[in-house]
Amino acid sequence: MLMRTDPFRELDRLASQVFGAPGTWSRPTSMPMDAYRAGDEFVVSFDLPGLTPDAIELDVERNVLTVKAERRPAHEGDVEMQVSERPLGVFSRQLFLGDSLDTEHIAASYEAGVLTLRIPVAEQAKPRRISIESRSDEPKQIDA
């Protein structure tokens, strides 16, 4: 259902965490994610604490879902930072969605710093019954 094709993505994510480089639009930082199937839909959750929903961009092109967000400094003007541990910059994640998912009906919600996407399984990918006809008796059904 979800396809991963970039084996070096996790290495990039680990290096950015270790070296603490802020993400830029040309080189964004990855965001933590969970994905699972629940019945007839896939649920994907991204940790994006401290953002407003208008700071998050969602795009689908063909079977590629892109999530981008930007966290800017909360302070304005001339301040002297004492501690700065919260990651700033641009965060991005791309998911390659299988053909069995319905990208036309993705639902997104943002609550308590977690962006949750619900992606329904396409009708053609759901299990269905196929009837078998026989000349000797009535049609029978089997599970496909």
Buried (B, 14 or more C-beta within 10 A) or exposed (E): EBEEEEEEEEEBBEEBEEEEEBBEEEEBBBBEBEBEEEEEBBBBBBEBEEBEEEBBEEEBEEEEBEBBBBBEEEEEEEEEEEEEEEBBBBBBBBBEBEEEBBBEEBEBEBEEEBBBBBBBBBEEBEEEEEEEEEEEEEEEEEEE
